[in-house]
Amino acid sequence: MYVSYHQDDWHTWPPLAEFSYNNAENSSTKKSPFFTIYERNPSFDSIHISQDTPSGKLSTKIQSVKQVVKEELESEIKCFKKYADRNRAIPPDFQLGDCHRGSWTDNKSGLGLSNQELTWKDPKGIKR
């Protein structure tokens, strides 16, 4: 959110901050405090206020801030995805009949994966 020394509407933001906190999911309970008490989450979408009143102007401002935040989050998700995908390999395109990973066993005992020398055992074809 932009902050300026010209901003003189600080009294309008604490209720919104309180609402946001009460509507945010808690990491331990996986539920918001509001949901914990009332068993439902409030929604901005159900609020219909006349635009001529101060509360209507605040509602319009909240909706515009909500839209800006949504766009910023979508932009950040794209950046995170681009960063996460930079070292990700394209998965192979397996076709019916191709060989897939069988099982790894060691040469001496034949008992599954170990720190010994490993060999490929029993590759199988992809089946439907």
C-alpha positions in Angstrom: 0.0 0.0 0.0 1.3 3.5 -0.8 2.1 5.8 2.1 2.4 9.5 1.8 2.7 12.4 4.3 -0.4 13.8 2.6 -2.4 10.8 3.6 -4.9 11.9 6.3 -7.4 9.1 6.4 -5.6 6.8 8.9 -8.7 6.5 11.0 -10.4 4.5 8.2 -7.8 1.8 8.1 -7.7 0.1 11.6 -11.2 -1.4 11.2 -10.1 -2.9 7.8 -6.8 -4.2 9.4 -8.9 -5.8 12.2 -11.2 -7.3 9.7 -8.3 -8.7 7.6 -6.7 -10.2 10.7 -9.9 -11.8 11.8 -10.6 -13.2 8.3 -7.0 -14.5 7.8 -6.3 -18.2 8.2 -4.3 -19.1 11.4 -1.3 -21.4 10.7 -2.0 -23.7 13.7 -5.8 -24.0 13.5 -6.1 -23.6 9.7 -9.2 -21.5 10.3 -9.7 -17.8 10.7 -10.6 -16.3 14.1 -14.0 -15.3 12.6 -14.6 -18.8 11.4 -13.6 -20.2 14.8 -16.3 -18.2 16.5 -19.1 -17.9 13.9 -18.4 -21.1 11.8 -18.4 -19.0 8.6 -16.2 -16.5 6.9 -17.5 -13.0 6.0 -17.4 -11.9 2.4 -17.0 -8.5 0.9 -19.0 -9.6 -2.2 -22.2 -9.6 -0.2 -21.9 -6.0 0.9 -24.1 -3.6 -1.1 -23.8 0.0 0.1 -25.0 3.1 -1.6 -22.1 4.9 -3.3 -23.3 8.3 -2.1 -22.5 7.6 1.6 -19.0 7.7 3.1 -19.2 4.0 3.8 -20.1 3.5 0.1 -17.0 5.4 -0.9 -15.0 3.3 1.5 -16.5 0.1 0.1 -15.6 1.2 -3.4 -12.0 2.0 -2.2 -11.8 -1.4 -0.5 -13.0 -3.2 -3.7 -10.4 -1.3 -5.8 -7.6 -2.1 -3.3 -8.8 -5.8 -3.3 -8.5 -5.8 -7.1 -5.0 -4.3 -7.1 -3.9 -6.8 -4.4 -5.3 -9.7 -6.5 -3.4 -8.5 -9.6 -0.2 -8.1 -7.6 -0.5 -11.6 -6.2 -1.1 -13.1 -9.6 2.0 -11.2 -10.9 4.1 -12.6 -7.9 2.8 -16.1 -8.6 4.1 -15.8 -12.2 7.5 -14.6 -10.9 7.7 -17.4 -8.4 6.7 -20.0 -11.0 9.3 -18.6 -13.5 12.0 -18.8 -10.8 11.0 -22.4 -9.7 10.8 -23.6 -13.3 14.2 -22.3 -14.4 16.0 -25.5 -13.4 13.0 -27.9 -14.0 13.5 -30.4 -16.8 10.7 -31.1 -19.3 9.3 -34.5 -18.4 9.8 -37.3 -20.9 7.0 -38.1 -23.2 6.4 -41.8 -22.5 4.5 -43.8 -25.1 2.8 -47.1 -24.8 5.5 -49.8 -24.9 8.4 -47.6 -23.7 10.6 -49.0 -20.8 10.2 -47.4 -17.4 12.2 -47.7 -14.3 12.1 -51.2 -12.9 13.8 -51.8 -9.6 17.3 -51.2 -8.3 19.0 -54.1 -6.6 22.6 -54.7 -5.5 24.6 -57.4 -7.2 25.5 -59.5 -4.2 22.4 -60.1 -2.2 19.6 -59.1 -4.7 17.8 -57.4 -1.8 16.7 -53.9 -2.9 18.4 -50.5 -2.8 21.7 -50.3 -0.8 25.0 -48.6 -0.8 26.6 -51.4 -2.8 27.1 -51.4 -6.6 23.6 -51.2 -8.1 22.3 -52.8 -11.3 19.1 -52.4 -13.3 16.7 -55.3 -12.8 13.5 -56.2 -14.6 12.6 -53.2 -16.8 8.9 -53.4 -17.8 7.0 -51.8 -20.6 4.3 -49.2 -19.9 0.9 -50.8 -19.9 -2.6 -49.3 -20.0 
